[in-house]
């Protein structure tokens, strides 16, 4: 189990007995993390401005203006989350979990179907994807269970209980169907168990069980006539594992994406010269394959700068795990960071053919309100954890000097 900065549950709690001093939070913020997130949002908006310039005839700013609005809403949530003590989430983790499951489940009742999946709920002028917000809520809820049972975290019962609860939203998301997001949930779950200190033999058994499920889903089930995946999902996996047997229409997206990435060369072709994007040869170029379009327009230099910003945010996020004041905060930070890493790796990888196509959006870049708002809220939680952890360390050092 990790050693945390503030095991005494002190730090930025005000001497008056309640809350966290506003000035103390501001002083203890991770300004480098905040700058990295701001940089990602800015680069993402810059990219979307070019990628979607020709998507709506006569309205070159259509998607950009929507994305700016989403970023503004997400920024407000980031600010709000920064000043909420993580103890609040830990205290009400059961309510958070119930709300998460209910929010995802309601999609099956009132959800709107699109592209063979039922993932979205339409509320007035806004259509949102509950499973995107569920990524953060899922982490906040299960971390509460792990923190509540931290003295028994090495027991098999604890691991099984966390796994049983965690699989509920995973199965619901998988049934929408949304394989990519379900995998994000599983990646976060594994990270949380690791950070909490689950024994290696538990993690090994879980990994073996996951491998067995993959075998059943991909090979054993279809061999006896039971299909767990939709036809388009199977085609995507076949194109990744056996490209030579992949149907021509199924590999079209990947081929066009690889062509877009390569055609950007060093400096990029700019919005006007990017034929893959401008002439719409590359499908979903502002969502799933936005990295390919960005690479075509901004080239190797632009893509490298974007990846460097991701690396900066991930590095600072891992640092938050180390400075967290308690188990709950560390587990939450670990889950958020690994989920973010998984999304970045899979999205960027699938545009270059080194990962299967799963429909996972590129954080802070892909057009979409749910992804942008949820990811910015998650960054606010990371900033809150860092502020309290750093305050705990400062408080403890001051008390020792006295």
PEKA-V184754 format. One record per run of one state. SS is the DSSP state (2 for helix, 1 for strand, 0 for the rest). FROM is the first residue (numbers start at 1). TO is the last residue. If there is no record, write none. Layout:
# PEKA-V184754
SS | FROM | TO
SS | FROM | TO
This chain:
# PEKA-V184754
0 | 1 | 12
1 | 13 | 13
0 | 14 | 19
1 | 20 | 20
0 | 21 | 21
2 | 22 | 27
0 | 28 | 30
2 | 31 | 51
0 | 52 | 61
2 | 62 | 82
0 | 83 | 86
2 | 87 | 91
0 | 92 | 92
2 | 93 | 105
0 | 106 | 106
2 | 107 | 110
0 | 111 | 111
1 | 112 | 114
0 | 115 | 116
1 | 117 | 123
0 | 124 | 125
1 | 126 | 129
2 | 130 | 148
0 | 149 | 149
2 | 150 | 152
0 | 153 | 155
2 | 156 | 174
0 | 175 | 178
2 | 179 | 196
0 | 197 | 199
2 | 200 | 223
0 | 224 | 230
2 | 231 | 241
0 | 242 | 242
2 | 243 | 245
0 | 246 | 251
2 | 252 | 263
0 | 264 | 269
2 | 270 | 273
0 | 274 | 274
2 | 275 | 278
0 | 279 | 289
2 | 290 | 323
0 | 324 | 326
2 | 327 | 351
0 | 352 | 368
2 | 369 | 401
0 | 402 | 402
